[in-house]
Amino acid sequence: MPKMKTHKGAQKRFKPNKAGTRVKRAMQNKNHILNKKSRKRKRNLRQGDYVHSGQERMIKGMINAGGKSN
């Protein structure tokens, strides 16, 4: 059976934390149409967040397909 390939779109969007227990992601709504959003809202969107626990296993499988699995 051939090797599993890493999902390149997921690899660019998600990153495991140093312990490898959680998966980090960037916040959405920060790309365009920014002039109607408040300064406070845009500032808070700069901070990252963690992937929801229900989606975490699927995303780990996509980003760890080429390497070690957790």
N, C-alpha and C positions, 0 to 999 in steps of 0.2 A: 504494500500500500504506500502511495507517495506521502511525503511529508506535508504537514499542514502549513499553509502560508499565513504570515501575519497580515491582518487587514490593515492596509496602509492608511485608510481614512481614520480608523480608530487609533492607530499609532500616533497620528498627528494631533488628535484631539484629547487623548487621555494619557495619564502617566501614573504609575503606581507610586505610593508614598514610600519613604525610605525603608520602613518596616515591611512593605509589601502586603499590608493588610487591607488598605483602602485604596480607592482609585480617585485621583484628582481630576477635575475638569474646570474649564473656564465658564463664566456665566454667559448666558445668551443676552440678546438685545443690545449689544455694544458695537454694532457694525455700521449702521447708517440711520438716517433720520434722528440725529442726536440733538437738534436744536429745540425740539419740543419736550425733551426730557430734562428734568431738573439737574442741577449741579450735584446735589446730594445723591440722586439716583445713579448718575454716571460714575460717581466716586465709589459707591458701594458695588457697582458692577465690576470694578477692577479686581476685587478680591475673588479668589477661586472658591470652589466648593467641592464637595465629594459626591460621587455618583450614588444614586439611591441603592440601598442594599439589595433590592429585588433585581436590579440590572447588573450588579457587580460581577456575578459569576460569568455572565455572557460576555461582558466587556473584557474581563481578564483572559478569557479563552481567545478572544480576537487579538489581543495585544501580546499574549505570551505564546502564540502558536509557533513562532520561530525560535523561542528560547526555552528557559525553564518554566515549569508550571507551578503555581501556588495553590 
